[in-house]
Every structure is written in C-alpha cells, then in structure tokens.
Amino acid sequence: MSLPQNPPLPSAPELQSPVPSPCINVCQMEPATGLCRGCLRTIEEIVAWGSAGDDYKRAVWAEIRRREAEIDWG
C-alpha cells in the first residue's frame, strides 16, 4: 500500500506551481526598510512579479522567508 502524496503545505506556497503571489492586500511601503508591510517585498520585486518566471518568484519567496526570520514578531 502506498501513501497518498500530499500537496505542498499552505505555509510553503513557493513550492506550488504556478508560484502564487505573496500579496495579502496590505500594500504599504515601509520607508525605513523599503519593504511592503504586507508581503515583505521590495518595490522592485513587486513590479517584476507579473512578468517573472517561477524561478525568480521562488527566489523572492526565499528572500521573504529570510526576512520573516529576521523580524522580531514579539
């Protein structure tokens, strides 16, 4: 008996294909960091997203994960 394959976890959207946007409709740029408060992307990453390929999008998601790890959510 084989186990069913699980789809990517909702917390790992970067593994999905096509790669979904990290936008959560909280679009406010934080001047101190240059990042969107909602999705943690730079304006350059946001602008490029629509025409980017999955490899670029996965790289952006990796940057978002790195940024999330550096934030003190406390």
LOLUM-668762 format. One record per residue (C-alpha): x, y, z; residue in one letter; residue number from 1. Coordinates in steps of 0.001 Angstrom, whole numbers. Each point is the difference from the previous one (the first is absolute). Layout:
<rs>
R         x         y         z   aa     i
R         X         Y         Z    A   NUM
...
</rs>
This chain:
<rs>
R         x         y         z   aa     i
R         0         0         0    M     1
R      1391      3395      -942    S     2
R      -687      3176      1880    L     3
R     -1772      2811     -1839    P     4
R      2208      2863     -1024    Q     5
R      -709      3148      1917    N     6
R      -303      3314     -1831    P     7
R      2412      2741      1096    P     8
R      -844      1433      3374    L     9
R     -1941      3273       -39    P    10
R      2950      1439      1919    S    11
R      2301      -912     -2920    A    12
R     -1558      1786     -2984    P    13
R      3410       298     -1610    E    14
R      -213     -3730      -741    L    15
R     -3214       344     -1989    Q    16
R      -153       298     -3749    S    17
R      -792      2556     -1166    P    18
R      1567      1896      2877    V    19
R     -2675      2141      1686    P    20
R       495      3633       860    S    21
R       832       780      3629    P    22
R     -2273      3058      -160    C    23
R     -2561       119      2834    I    24
R     -1528      3345     -1028    N    25
R      1747      1987      2727    V    26
R      1929      2170     -2425    C    27
R      1995      2526      1997    Q    28
R      3682       613      -554    M    29
R      2026       404      3189    E    30
R      2457      2864      -592    P    31
R      2478     -1259      2598    A    32
R       432     -3400     -1649    T    33
R     -1153       524     -3575    G    34
R     -2298     -3012       397    L    35
R     -3745      -364      -357    C    36
R     -1575      -474      3422    R    37
R     -2313     -2670     -1379    G    38
R      2191     -2237     -2147    C    39
R      3538      1028      1004    L    40
R      1054       621     -3611    R    41
R      1917      2944     -1378    T    42
R     -1688      2227     -2560    I    43
R      2319     -1467     -2643    E    44
R     -1121     -3547       878    E    45
R     -3658      1059       -99    I    46
R       351      1668     -3412    V    47
R      1907     -2955     -1496    A    48
R     -2377     -2665      1347    W    49
R     -2623       138     -2765    G    50
R      2408      -841     -2807    S    51
R      2419     -2161      1997    A    52
R       495     -3734      -338    G    53
R      -408     -2533      2770    D    54
R      3755       -99       744    D    55
R        23      3739       743    Y    56
R     -3194      -291      2051    K    57
R      1469     -2837      2070    R    58
R      3114      2115       615    A    59
R     -2212      2861      1200    V    60
R     -1861     -2391      2301    W    61
R      3372     -1135      1403    A    62
R       843      3647       725    E    63
R     -3402       471      1668    I    64
R       665     -3031      2232    R    65
R      3429      1409       899    R    66
R     -1548      3378       808    R    67
R     -2725     -1620      2101    E    68
R      2647     -1821      2036    A    69
R      1743      3291       782    E    70
R     -3117      1782      1257    I    71
R      -668       151      3720    D    72
R     -3708      -829        21    W    73
R       -57       184      3828    G    74
</rs>
